[in-house]
Amino acid sequence: MKTLLRGTAACRRIGQDASGGNAAHAMLVLFPDERLLRALLKECAKAFFGAAEGGRTAKLIDEECYADCMLVPAAGEKLSAERVSDIIEESLLAPVEGDRKLFVLDAFHTAAGLVQNKLLKLLEEPPQGVYFLLGATSEHAVLPTVLSRTKRFEIPPFTEEEILGALERGHVRGEGLREAAAASGGLLSVAEDLVQGGGEEFRLAEEFLSLREVGAVCRTIGERKDRRAFFSALKLVLRDLLFLSAGRERDCKRCTQAMKGLAEEYPAGVLLAALSETDRAEREVAFNANGGQAALALALRIWEEQKRWQKLS
């Protein structure tokens, strides 16, 4: 994982700018994989300080204990106005080990507007030697006034090949790595979930599309802590069903006996509509919709589309 994160253009550019004395005082890294955002920010911080992997500084940054690199808020928390006040006070103190101090603000997209506003003056005119590294999943939740004061580094989703390489480095056993990489949508955390699930999400997607015992299947989906893996698996299954229905079995990432049966049940038009509706359900869940209810609504829309095609034929 670290190899993949360190290899991003943003991480390399931050290191180059810092080593050349050209680092911006406020930097914003945009990275869509929320679960790995904090890990990415640590790699960017190491690059900023020129910390060699395995060295003392790198280890301290990983442990969030390096005196000149403050990572806030605590993992899983939102940046608060009180914590910003602490940052303002801390920024007035001289660095401990070098001539630079870096404040790393994780999950900045979850910070309230008032909290972001409180940082504006400090971002625009920080004390000598003070730098800020903000991390967010997208720029939409970041105030325009903050955006205008930061240098942006946008990291797109990883390619399937990059995800597969990271999985192969992290897993001795190679079972399911290719289909996990193909289904991940460029998010390593999703690929990891699919691998650790041992193919369960793909089997659940096949069972979901059979439209039998759909209520029980949707309850299972609703009980998942993170539903992204299921919807990612479902989209790969739908794409492979399209290949099967077109007689292109060689192009499938996953081809089970159950899928061959599903390919006979679903016209290509229904599969295309189901892909679009799955994207819609995924967006609904991202905006805090109940996962089980979103899955059930998706199943009903797929069923209605299937009935419509049956009438047309």
C-alpha positions as CSV (number, residue, x, y, z in Angstrom):
1,M,0.0,0.0,0.0
2,K,2.7,2.4,1.0
3,T,4.5,1.9,-2.3
4,L,1.4,2.8,-4.3
5,L,0.7,5.9,-2.2
6,R,4.3,7.1,-2.3
7,G,4.3,6.7,-6.1
8,T,1.5,9.2,-6.6
9,A,2.4,12.4,-8.5
10,A,1.2,14.5,-5.6
11,C,3.5,12.9,-3.1
12,R,6.5,13.2,-5.5
13,R,5.7,16.8,-6.3
14,I,5.3,17.8,-2.6
15,G,8.7,16.3,-1.9
16,Q,10.3,18.0,-4.9
17,D,8.8,21.4,-4.0
18,A,9.9,21.1,-0.3
19,S,13.5,20.0,-1.2
20,G,13.8,22.9,-3.7
21,G,12.5,25.5,-1.2
22,N,9.4,26.0,-3.3
23,A,6.7,24.4,-1.1
24,A,3.4,26.3,-0.9
25,H,2.4,27.3,2.6
26,A,-1.0,25.7,2.2
27,M,-1.4,22.5,0.1
28,L,-4.6,20.6,-0.5
29,V,-4.5,16.9,-1.6
30,L,-7.7,15.6,-3.2
31,F,-8.0,11.8,-3.0
32,P,-11.2,9.8,-3.5
33,D,-10.3,6.8,-1.2
34,E,-11.4,8.2,2.2
35,R,-10.3,5.2,4.2
36,L,-6.7,5.6,3.0
37,L,-6.6,9.4,3.0
38,R,-4.8,9.6,6.3
39,A,-2.2,7.0,5.2
40,L,-1.6,9.1,2.0
41,L,-1.2,12.3,4.0
42,K,1.5,10.6,6.1
43,E,3.4,9.6,2.9
44,C,3.1,13.2,1.7
45,A,4.4,14.5,5.0
46,K,7.4,12.1,4.8
47,A,8.1,13.5,1.3
48,F,7.8,17.0,2.6
49,F,10.5,16.4,5.3
50,G,12.6,14.2,3.0
51,A,12.2,11.3,5.4
52,A,13.7,8.1,4.1
53,E,11.4,5.1,4.5
54,G,12.4,3.1,7.6
55,G,14.3,6.0,9.1
56,R,13.6,7.7,12.4
57,T,11.6,10.6,11.0
58,A,9.4,8.4,8.8
59,K,8.7,6.0,11.7
60,L,7.7,8.9,13.9
61,I,5.4,10.4,11.3
62,D,3.8,6.9,10.8
63,E,3.2,6.8,14.6
64,E,2.0,10.4,14.6
65,C,4.7,11.3,17.1
66,Y,7.0,13.6,15.1
67,A,7.3,16.9,16.9
68,D,7.3,19.1,13.8
69,C,4.4,17.3,12.1
70,M,1.1,17.5,13.8
71,L,-1.7,15.3,12.3
72,V,-5.2,16.4,13.3
73,P,-7.9,15.7,14.2
74,A,-7.7,12.2,15.8
75,A,-8.6,9.4,13.4
76,G,-12.3,9.2,12.8
77,E,-13.0,12.6,14.2
78,K,-14.0,15.9,12.6
79,L,-11.9,19.1,12.9
80,S,-13.5,21.3,15.6
81,A,-13.2,25.1,16.3
82,E,-11.5,24.3,19.6
83,R,-8.8,22.2,17.7
84,V,-8.3,25.1,15.3
85,S,-7.7,27.4,18.2
86,D,-5.0,25.0,19.4
87,I,-3.4,25.0,15.9
88,I,-3.3,28.8,15.9
89,E,-1.5,28.8,19.2
90,E,0.8,26.0,18.3
91,S,1.7,27.7,15.0
92,L,3.4,30.5,17.0
93,L,5.9,28.1,18.5
94,A,9.2,27.5,16.8
95,P,9.9,24.1,15.2
96,V,11.6,21.6,17.5
97,E,13.9,19.6,15.2
98,G,14.3,21.7,12.1
99,D,13.3,24.9,10.5
100,R,9.8,23.8,9.3
101,K,6.6,22.8,11.0
102,L,3.8,21.0,9.1
103,F,0.2,20.8,10.2
104,V,-1.6,17.9,8.5
105,L,-5.4,18.3,8.5
106,D,-7.1,15.0,7.8
107,A,-10.6,14.6,6.4
108,F,-10.9,18.3,5.8
109,H,-14.1,17.7,3.7
110,T,-15.9,16.8,7.0
111,A,-15.0,20.1,8.6
112,A,-17.9,22.6,9.1
113,G,-17.8,25.8,7.2
114,L,-17.3,27.9,10.3
115,V,-14.3,25.8,11.2
116,Q,-12.8,26.2,7.8
117,N,-13.4,29.9,7.9
118,K,-11.5,30.1,11.2
119,L,-8.4,28.9,9.5
120,L,-8.5,31.3,6.6
121,K,-6.1,34.0,8.0
122,L,-3.6,31.4,9.1
123,L,-3.7,29.7,5.7
124,E,-3.1,33.0,4.0
125,E,-0.4,34.4,6.3
126,P,1.2,31.6,8.4
127,P,4.2,32.3,10.6
128,Q,7.6,31.8,9.2
129,G,8.4,28.1,8.6
130,V,4.8,27.0,9.1
131,Y,3.1,24.9,6.4
132,F,-0.3,23.2,6.1
133,L,-1.3,20.0,4.3
134,L,-5.0,19.5,4.0
135,G,-6.6,16.2,2.8
136,A,-10.1,15.8,1.3
137,T,-11.9,13.3,-0.8
138,S,-13.2,16.1,-3.2
139,E,-13.1,19.9,-3.4
140,H,-16.9,20.2,-3.3
141,A,-17.0,20.3,0.5
142,V,-14.1,22.7,0.8
143,L,-14.9,26.4,0.9
144,P,-14.0,28.4,-2.2
145,T,-12.1,30.8,0.1
146,V,-10.0,27.9,1.3
147,L,-9.5,26.6,-2.2
148,S,-8.2,30.0,-3.3
149,R,-5.5,29.9,-0.6
150,T,-4.2,26.4,-1.3
151,K,-2.1,24.7,-4.0
152,R,-4.1,21.7,-5.1
153,F,-2.8,18.2,-5.8
154,E,-5.6,16.0,-7.3
155,I,-5.0,12.2,-7.2
156,P,-7.4,10.3,-9.6
157,P,-8.5,6.8,-8.8
158,F,-5.8,4.2,-9.4
159,T,-5.7,2.1,-12.5
160,E,-6.7,-1.6,-12.4
161,E,-3.1,-2.5,-13.0
162,E,-1.9,-0.3,-10.1
163,I,-4.5,-1.8,-7.8
164,L,-3.5,-5.4,-8.8
165,G,0.2,-4.6,-8.2
166,A,-0.6,-3.4,-4.7
167,L,-2.7,-6.4,-4.0
168,E,0.0,-8.8,-5.2
169,R,2.6,-7.1,-3.0
170,G,0.3,-7.4,0.1
171,H,-1.2,-10.8,-0.4
172,V,0.8,-14.0,-0.6
173,R,-2.1,-16.0,-2.0
174,G,-3.3,-14.7,-5.3
175,E,-7.0,-15.9,-5.2
176,G,-9.5,-13.3,-6.3
177,L,-7.0,-10.5,-6.8
178,R,-7.8,-9.8,-10.4
179,E,-11.5,-9.6,-10.0
180,A,-11.1,-7.5,-6.9
181,A,-8.8,-5.0,-8.8
182,A,-11.3,-4.9,-11.7
183,A,-14.3,-4.3,-9.4
184,S,-12.6,-1.7,-7.1
185,G,-13.3,1.4,-9.2
186,G,-9.7,2.5,-8.5
187,L,-10.1,2.5,-4.7
188,L,-7.5,0.3,-3.0
189,S,-9.6,0.0,0.2
190,V,-12.5,-1.4,-1.8
191,A,-10.2,-4.0,-3.5
192,E,-8.8,-5.0,-0.1
193,D,-12.3,-5.5,1.3
194,L,-13.2,-7.7,-1.7
195,V,-10.1,-9.8,-1.3
196,Q,-10.6,-10.2,2.5
197,G,-14.2,-11.2,1.9
198,G,-13.0,-14.2,0.0
199,G,-15.4,-13.7,-2.9
200,E,-18.4,-13.4,-0.6
201,E,-19.5,-10.0,-2.0
202,F,-19.5,-11.4,-5.6
203,R,-21.6,-14.4,-4.5
204,L,-23.9,-12.1,-2.7
205,A,-24.2,-10.0,-5.9
206,E,-25.1,-13.2,-7.9
207,E,-27.7,-14.1,-5.3
208,F,-29.1,-10.5,-5.3
209,L,-29.6,-10.7,-9.1
210,S,-31.4,-14.0,-8.9
211,L,-34.2,-12.0,-7.2
212,R,-34.9,-14.9,-5.0
213,E,-35.0,-14.3,-1.2
214,V,-34.2,-10.7,-2.1
215,G,-35.4,-9.4,1.3
216,A,-32.9,-11.6,3.2
217,V,-30.1,-10.6,0.8
218,C,-30.9,-6.9,1.2
219,R,-30.9,-7.3,5.0
220,T,-27.5,-8.8,4.8
221,I,-26.3,-5.9,2.7
222,G,-27.8,-3.5,5.2
223,E,-25.8,-5.1,8.0
224,R,-22.5,-4.4,6.2
225,K,-20.5,-1.6,7.8
226,D,-19.2,-0.5,4.4
227,R,-21.5,-1.3,1.5
228,R,-19.1,0.0,-1.2
229,A,-17.6,-3.5,-1.7
230,F,-21.0,-5.0,-2.5
231,F,-22.0,-2.4,-5.0
232,S,-18.5,-2.6,-6.6
233,A,-18.9,-6.4,-6.9
234,L,-22.4,-6.0,-8.3
235,K,-21.2,-3.7,-11.0
236,L,-18.4,-6.2,-12.1
237,V,-20.9,-9.0,-12.1
238,L,-23.3,-7.0,-14.3
239,R,-20.5,-6.1,-16.7
240,D,-19.4,-9.7,-16.9
241,L,-23.0,-10.7,-17.6
242,L,-23.0,-8.3,-20.5
243,F,-19.9,-10.1,-21.9
244,L,-21.5,-13.5,-21.4
245,S,-24.7,-12.4,-23.1
246,A,-22.6,-11.2,-26.1
247,G,-20.7,-14.5,-26.3
248,R,-17.5,-12.9,-25.0
249,E,-16.7,-15.2,-22.1
250,R,-13.0,-14.7,-22.6
251,D,-13.4,-11.0,-21.5
252,C,-15.0,-11.9,-18.2
253,K,-13.2,-11.4,-14.9
254,R,-15.5,-13.8,-13.2
255,C,-17.5,-16.5,-14.8
256,T,-19.4,-19.0,-12.6
257,Q,-22.1,-21.4,-13.4
258,A,-24.6,-19.2,-11.6
259,M,-23.6,-16.3,-13.8
260,K,-24.1,-18.3,-16.9
261,G,-27.6,-19.0,-15.8
262,L,-28.2,-15.3,-15.0
263,A,-26.9,-14.3,-18.4
264,E,-29.7,-16.3,-20.0
265,E,-32.3,-14.6,-17.8
266,Y,-31.3,-11.0,-18.4
267,P,-31.5,-9.2,-21.7
268,A,-28.6,-6.8,-22.5
269,G,-30.9,-3.8,-22.1
270,V,-31.8,-4.8,-18.6
271,L,-28.2,-5.3,-17.6
272,L,-27.3,-1.8,-19.0
273,A,-30.2,-0.3,-17.0
274,A,-29.1,-2.2,-13.9
275,L,-25.6,-0.8,-14.1
276,S,-27.0,2.7,-14.2
277,E,-29.4,2.0,-11.4
278,T,-26.5,0.5,-9.3
279,D,-24.6,3.8,-9.7
280,R,-27.7,5.6,-8.5
281,A,-28.0,3.3,-5.4
282,E,-24.3,3.7,-4.6
283,R,-24.8,7.5,-4.7
284,E,-27.8,7.3,-2.4
285,V,-25.8,5.2,0.1
286,A,-22.9,7.7,-0.1
287,F,-25.4,10.3,1.0
288,N,-26.4,8.3,4.1
289,A,-29.3,6.3,2.7
290,N,-30.0,3.0,4.5
291,G,-28.0,0.3,2.6
292,G,-30.6,-2.4,2.9
293,Q,-33.4,-0.1,1.7
294,A,-31.3,1.2,-1.1
295,A,-30.5,-2.4,-2.2
296,L,-34.2,-3.3,-2.0
297,A,-35.2,-0.3,-4.1
298,L,-32.5,-1.3,-6.6
299,A,-33.8,-4.8,-6.8
300,L,-37.4,-3.5,-7.5
301,R,-36.2,-1.2,-10.2
302,I,-34.3,-4.1,-11.9
303,W,-37.3,-6.4,-11.6
304,E,-39.6,-3.7,-13.2
305,E,-37.1,-3.2,-16.0
306,Q,-37.0,-7.0,-16.6
307,K,-40.8,-7.1,-16.7
308,R,-40.8,-4.3,-19.2
309,W,-38.4,-6.0,-21.5
310,Q,-40.4,-9.2,-21.3
311,K,-43.5,-7.4,-22.5
312,L,-41.5,-5.8,-25.4
313,S,-40.3,-9.2,-26.5
